Amino acid sequence: MKPQTFEQWYAACDRICLHAFGMGVEDFADGPSADSYESGESPREYVFETLPEYDDMLRHFLEES
């Protein structure tokens, strides 16, 4: 059983994006959020490892950091 619902997990992803980039997760290209949740990936892993593979702007931002 998952410790949190998908909605809670996705909200955590959104908070991480807002804190790190000043934009919400919905402002970036759609990534495989449901698959990442189901595989047990943490919200932090999703935002910083998986999502950049699907969003050129985010990937560019992280490469400059």
Secondary structure, DSSP 8 states (H G I E B T S, - for coil): --SS-HHHHHHHHHHHHHHHHSS-GGGS----HHHHHHTT--HHHIIIIIGGGT-HHHHHHHHH-
